[in-house]
Amino acid sequence: MVDESAAQRTERYSRHLLLPQVGSSGQEKLGQARVLIVGAGGLGAPVLTYLSAAGVGTLGVIDDDVVELSNLQRQVIHETGSIGQPKVESAAAFIEKLNPNTRIITHNERLDSTNVFEIISDYDVIVDGIDNFPTRYLLNDACVVEGKPYVWAAIFQFNAVMSIFHAGHGPCYRCIYPMPPPEGSVPSCAQGGVIGALPGLVGTSQALETIKLILGTGTPLRGTLASFDGLTGRWEYVPIAPSPHCPSCAPNIRAARTRDDVRDEWAPKPAEMVEASDGVHNYENQSSEDWKVDAKDLAAFLHETNAALIDVRTPAELQIVAIAGAENIGLDQILAGAEIGSHSKPVVVMCKSGHRSAQAAAELRRRGYESVHELDGGILRWVEIVAPDQPTY
C-alpha cells in the first residue's frame, strides 16, 4: 500500500465525491470496509477490479487454483504471463497496479469446514465467486451463523442468477435451494461452457451490490432473485422470502446452530458414510485404484482386453479434444440407466479429469458390469502424457 496525498485521493475518487449517495463520508466508508471474495475466477475478477477501483480499503481473496490458458477467455485480471501462477498472487499483482491504496490479503487455499470461520470472521461482506455446490452451501451456512451478508451469483453458458442472502434481513441461499443437487446432476462451466463477457457483467453487478451494502444506500438485492438471459439481454426479478422450514436460517434452527454444527455437517466424511440427499452414494469416493488405467498404457490396454472406451463428457467437450474410437455416452445417460453393451465385456470410462468417470464407473459396477475401468486423470492426463500437441481446456 502507498499513502496518497489528500489531493491525489480527491482526484482518484472525484466522480464518487460528486454523488450525493457517496460523497466524502461514503468514500470513507468504502476505505474502511473489508470484503472477502471467494474465488479469483470469472466472477471474482470483475468483483476485485471494481471494488479496488472504488476504493474499498481491504480485499481478501481465497482460491487454491493456478492460472490456466483456458481461464483467460473471461478471467480478465490474469494474463498470459501468469499461466501456472497461483490465482491469488496474480490477482494481487493486478490490484496493486490498479489501486495501490487497496490492501489485498491472499488466502492460497481452498475454503472448507476447517478454515471457513477463521477466514470470514475478518470481513464485513462476503462475495461468492464459487464453482462448486459443497463450498457454496458451506459458505452460506457459515454466513448465517456469523450474520454476514453474502453476495451470491451463479453463471452458466449465457445465463446468470444473483441475489444477496442475509439471514435476519431476508432469506439465505438454503431458503430457495434447501439441499445440494445430486453429485454430477448439474454441469459446471468447465463442462457446459460460458460466454466470456457474462461473468464480467454479473461480477460488476455483484460489486455494485457490495458497494450499496457498504454505503447503506439504494435497495440491495435482499429478498430478490435476479435472473439474466444473455441471449435476450433481459433481467427478470422474482421476490423471495425466508423459508420457515429452512435447514439453515429458520428462526429455531438459526438460534441454536453453532460453528461446530456447521463444521460437523460439512466436514469430509469416510466414503462408507457419504450419501447424497436422495440416498445415492457419493460415487467419487467409491472408485478403486485397482481399476485405474494409466494414460500411457491406454492404447495397449484397449488392444489387449478388447475393452470399449466410453467418454462420458458432453458433445461440446468432445469438439475441443477427443480420443479416436471412444463412444460418447454422457454421464447423465448412464446415471439414468443407459446400457453400454454386455455386462461381461471390459470397458474403460473417461471424462475430463476423472471425477465424472468415477461416478459413471461406480454406477455401472452397481448395475452388475463386471470389468469397469477408469482412465486415470481423464483426457487432461492423456493429452499431457500421450498427445501434448492436442488442445485442452
N, C-alpha and C positions, 0 to 999 in steps of 0.2 A: 504494500500500500504506500501511497505517497500523500503528502499534505499539500493540497492546492490552496492558493490564496483565496480570500473571500471573493475577490473579483473574478477569479477563474471559475469558482463554483457557481457564482451567479450567471456567468456566461454559459457554462455547461448545461445548467438546468433552466435557462431563461424561458423556454417555452412552457415548462411546468409552472414557473413562478407567475406567468400571466394568467393561469387558470384559477378561477375563484375556488374550485374544488381542491386545489393543491396549495398554491402559494408557498410562502416560506415555512409556515408551520407544517404543512403537508410534506414538503420536501424533507424537513427534519424527521418526520415520522418514517419516511422511507429510509433515511440514512440510519435510523436506529433499529430497523426491522431485521429479523433473521429468518430466512426462508430456506427450507430443505427441498431440493429437487431429487427425486428418486429415479435415477436413470439419466444417462447423458447421451441418449439416442435421439430419435426423430422428434419426439415431443420435448425432451429435456433441452435440446439445442436452442430452439427459439425462446423457451422459458428463461434459460440462463442469459441469453443475449439481451432480451428486453428488460428483465429485472435489473441486470447490471447497468444497462444504459439509463434506466430510470433513476438510478442512484440508491438502490437497495444496499444497505451497508454490509450485510453479511449473507453470503450464499453458500450453503452446503450442497455438495453433490456426491451421491453414492452410486457406484457402479463397479462391478468386478470384471468387466469385459475390456477387450482391446479393440482398437480401431481396425476395421477391415475395409477392403476396397468396396464391397457391396453397400457399406454404410453411407458412402459419400453422395449417393443419389438424393439423400434427404437430410442427413445429419450435418448441417452446414457449419458447425463450429469446428469440425475436423477437416483436415486437408490431406492431400496425397502423401505428403511427407510425414504424416502422423501415423501411417499404417503400421500396426504392430505395437504402438504405444498404448498404455492404459488410457481409457477414455477420460477418466477423471483428470489425468495430467494434461491431456490435450485440451480439455475444456478449460482448465485453469490457465493455461498459457494464452488461450484466446481471450478470456475475460480480463486478464491482466493487461493485455494490449488495448482492449476496448475501454475499460474504465479502471485505472489503477487505484481508484479510491475504494473499490469493492474488495472486501476481504473474502477470499474464496477458501473454503475448508473442504478438502478432498477426503473421501472415505473409499479407498480402493478395496472394497469388499462387497459381498452380497448381503442384502438385508435379510435377516432371518430371525427366528424366535430368540436367539441368544443375544442379539445386539439391538433389536428394534427400539426398545425403550431407552436405552443408553443414548442412542443417536437422536431420536426425535425430540427428546426432552429439552434439548438446547435450542429449539426453533419455535417460531411463532406460527408459521403456516407451513403445511406440507403439500407439495405438488407431486402428482403422480405421473411419471413417465415410464410406467412398468409394462413389461411384455409378457407376464405370466400371471395366472389366476391365484396360485397359492400365496405369492408375495402380496398381491393386491388385497386379498382377504385379511392376511396378517396385518398389513398396514392399516386397513380400515378399523379393525378391532383395537389395535393399539391406539389409534387416534380417538376412538370412542372413550377408552379408559382415561386417556390423558386430556380429553376435552379440546383436542386440536382441530382446527378447520382443515379439511382435506380436499384439495382442488383436483378433481379427477377428470380424466378423459381417456377415451379408447378410440383407436382408428383401425380401419380395415379396408383395403382397396380404395374406393372413392368415398367412403362413408365414415362418419365420426359421431360420437356422443360425448357429452361432458356435463358436469354438474359440480356443485360444492356440497360435500357431505360434512355435517357439523352437528353431532348429537347434542341435543339440548336446544338447538336453534333450528332444527329441521331434521330430515331423515339422514340415515347413514347409508352406506353402499348396500349393506345387507337388508335394508328395508325393501329394496326393489329386486335384489338378487340374493336371496337368503343363503344359498349354498353354492359352492363351485360346481361348474358343469362336469360331467364325467370326463376323465382324462382322455384327451385326444379328440373330443367331440367338436371342439371349436378350433378352426385353423388359425395359426398365427400369421403375422405379416410375412414372416420368413417362408411360410408355406403358401399363402394365398396372394401375397403381394400387396403393395400400397403405392399409390401415385405420390411422387416425391414432394409435390407442393402442399399436400394435405396436412402433414404434421406441422408445417410452417404456419398455416392458417390457424390450426387448432391450438398449437403451442402458444402463439401470440395471444389467442383468446384466453388461455389459462393465465398467462402473465397479466393480462388486463384484469381478470377476476381477482388475482392475488393483490394487485395494486389497490383495487377497490376495497378489499378487506383491510389492508393496512391503513388506508386513508379514512375508512369508515364513511365512504361516500357511495352514492348511487344505490342500485339494487343488485347485489351479488346473486349468483345463481343458486342460492339455497332454496330448496323446495321446488326446483325446476330442473327438468331434464331437457337439455338442448340437443337436438339431433340435426346433423348436417348431411345433405345429399350432394356430393361434389359434382355429380353428373347433371344436376339441375341448378346447382348454386343456391339452394334454398335451405334455410334454417326453419325448424319447427320446434315449438316449445310445449312441453307437457307438464302440468303440475304434478308433483309427487309429495307424499306426506309420510311422516313417521309411521311405521307399522307397529301396532300394539303387540304383534307376535314376533317382532324382530329378534333373532337369536343373539344379537349383539347390543342393541340400544333400547329395547323395550324397558320401560322405567324400572320394573322389578329386577330385571337382569342387569341393567347398567349399574344400579345402586350396589349390587352385590359382587360384580365382576372385578377381579383384581389383575394386576400384571401377571401374576403366576398362573392365573386361569388361562390367559391368552397364550403365555409361553407354553403351557402344557398342551393346549389344543393344537398349536401349530408346530410343536417340536417334531422332528423326524421320528417316525416310528419304525420298529422292526418290520421287515417285509411281511411276516406272517400275520401281523396285526393290522396292516394297512388295507382299508377298503374304501371305495368311493361311496358317496351318499346313497347311490342306488343299489349298493350291495355288490357291485362289480369290483373284483380285485384290482389293485393297482398293478398293472402288468409290468411297468418299468422295473419293479423290484423283484419280479419273478424270473427274469431271464437267467440262463445258466451259462457260465463261461465255457462249459463243455460243448456248447452248441455254436460257439462263435467261429466264423471263418475269417481269417486274416485277408486283407485286400490283396496282398501279393500272391496268395495261394488260391484266389477265387477261380481263376481260369482252369487250373489243374483240378480243383475240387469238382467243378461242374463237369469236366470231361470224365473224371474217374468214376463219379457216382451217378452220372446222367441226371443230376438234380435240375429241377426247374428253378429259374431265377425270377422272383416276384418283386416288383418295385411298387411300394405302397404309397408313393408320393402322388401329388396331384398332376394332372396332364400338363398344366402350365410349368411345373417344375421340370418335367421331362424335356421341355423345349430348351431349357438352359443347358442341361447336360444329362446324358443317359448312357447306360451300358447296353451295347448291342445285344439283342437276343432276350432282354428282360421283358416279361409280361407285366403290364400295368393293371394292377387290381388295387384300388385305393383302400386305405385303412378303414374308412367309413363303410365300404362294402364288406370287408372282412368282418368287422365288428357286427354288421347287420346279418351275417350268416352266409355270405357268398362262399361257394365251394371253389377250390383251386385245383381239383383233379383227384387222383387216387390218394386215399389216406396212407397208403404204404410207400408212395413214391417220394424220394427225398426232395426237399425244397429249401431254397435259400431266400429269405426275405430281406429286403433292403429299403432304406429311406435316405434322408439327408445325412443324419449323424448317428442314428441308432436308436433314438427314442421311440419313434413310431413303429419301427420294425420289431422292437422288443414287445410292444403291445400286441402287434399282429401275431407274432410267434407264440406268445402265451395263449392267445385266444385259439389259435389253430391246434396247439397241443391239448388244450382243454376239450376241444371237439374231437380228439382221437387221432389226429395226424401223427404218424409215428416218428418221422425224421425231419424235424423242422430246425433249420439252422438260420443264423443271422450274420449278415455282413458287418463285421466289427468296424465301428466308426462310420458306417454308411458311405455314401458316394463321395463325401468330402475326403474321407481317408483314401478311397480308391483313386481319386484324382491326385492326391498328394503323392501316393506311392507308385501308382501304375501309369497314370496319364497326366502328368503335370502341365502338358500343353493345353488341356481341356479347360473351358471356363468353369467357374464355380460361383457360389452365391452365399 
